[in-house]
Amino acid sequence: MVTIRGRAKINLTLDVLGLRDDGYHEIATVMQSLALADTLTLTREESGIALTVDMPGLETDERNLAWRAAALVIEHCGIRGGVRIDIVKRIPVAAGLAGGSADAAAVLRGMNELYALRLSDAELCALGAQIGSDIPFSLMGGTVFATGRGENMKPLADFPKIHVVLAKPPVDVSTPWAYRAYDAHPPEQRPDNSAFLEALAAGDMTACMRLVGNVLEPVTERAHPIVGDYRSRMYAHGAACAMMSGSGPTVFGLFTEQESAAYTAEEFRRETGAAVYLTQTAGRYGV
């Protein structure tokens, strides 16, 4: 039996560079791990894949990325055996926080340990990229600049530990929908990834906070104005920066003081219908 955690992520920057020949979008993004995580327990079985999730409504068959990750490892490595996967969900779904990818990455690492496969990080990432663009990052964690579909990763110096308030509005956003909406009406303002990377390398957090940006934010906000409302509320409560993560609709606020972050989280719970999470940034796995 192996117990492993799959951590959520936020995008500190996200730019979309165009549509690729394979139908995916070329992106350039700085991704950051969070301490907020799902917990997965993997148990060896004689055969097959059994999956349970403690959140009602989530698929527990081949439609679930965690199930598909297990199947991929079994096929790729010729494993004569199966696995039972029990997931305790903490990361909200359809939220722009890569919860499904986090679970799939945890299964890949868990299967590697459970069956003593000795697959390298590069091999695990290559497997993960076959079923999800965010999975390679979810395998590695920390602070990463990713390009391509997200599979080409450049590890960066860890973003300083900072308090994070997540507020997910009571709406769901489909990632394919967000990219189609982006293609129809791409915004003019784009994040300056080069400047962000320079500021991060120099340890200039003030500049980093100013340079966050997500081209999908105005796209999602047009359909769901609540995104802009939540962002404004974060700033009103003293966030150093606030932005939507990924395709949304979750809005995050970064706070230098834990007391301010905790107060903001409580106010969001009291004043809005959001699902609210208080967490912090996290480094690479194994660090």
Disulfide bonds with the S-S distance in Angstrom:
none
